[in-house]
């Protein structure tokens, strides 16, 4: 699992050439697959991936709507995600 964290950190830093990035992506995909096969981590990982996706699209989701309620919901979801990802 520590290895997966390292892979994730490296994957997040964008200063790698495309060959190295592909290797890291494959390693990360394997990590995710392993974690999803482990019941203990499955829910956590799915939530984590959803949060990452949500945060990556945060600006887009927020700007998509002029509706205050929707923006408020987006902000709440994002802060929940931040809290989960810090654990």
N, C-alpha and C positions, 0 to 999 in steps of 0.2 A: 504493500500500500504506500509506503514512503516513496517507493520508486515512482508510483503513479503521480504523487504530488510533485516530484521533481520534473517528471515529463510534462505535467500540466504547466508548471512555472516556466519551463523552457519554451513550451509551445506558445505561451502568452507573450514572450519577448520576441519581437519581430525581426531580430537582426541576423536571422539564419538564411543561408542560401536555399534555393528551392529543393535541392537534394536532401539536405538536413531536415528541412521542414516536412518533407514527405515521410521520412523515417520517424520523426517525432509524431506525426499525425497517425501513422500506423501503430506506433507504440501506445498512443493515447486511446485509439480505437480498441486495442487489445485490453487496456486497463478498464475501459468502460464495460467491455464485454464480460471480463472477469468479475467486475463488481456487480453487474446486473445478474450474474449467475448466483451470487451470494445473497440469499434472502435478507440477511441482516442489513445489507447495504443497498439493496435494490430500490426501496422507496426513497432513501436518502439521495441516491444518485439521480433518480428520475427527477426529483424535486430540484436538485442542484442544477441539472442540465436545463430544466425549464426556467429556473431563475437566471441562469447565465444568458439564455436566449432572450428572456424578458428584459434584462438589463441592457443587453446589446441593442435591443430595439426600443429602449426607453424613450429617447428623443422623438423617434418616429411616432410611437404610440401617443406620446404627450401632445405633439403638434398636430396629430390627426384630428383632434377634437377641439372645438371651441367651447364645448360643454364643461362647465366648472365641475360638475359631479364626476364626469368621466376622468378629467384631469386629476381630481382628488383621489379617485380609485387607483389610477396609475401610480400616483405618488405613494399611496399606502402599500400597494403591491411591491413597489421597488424597495421601500424601506424594510418590509418583511424579508425580502430577498437578501438585502444587505446583511440583516441580522442572522439569517440562516447560513449565509456563506462565511460569516466570521466564526462560526462554531467549529 
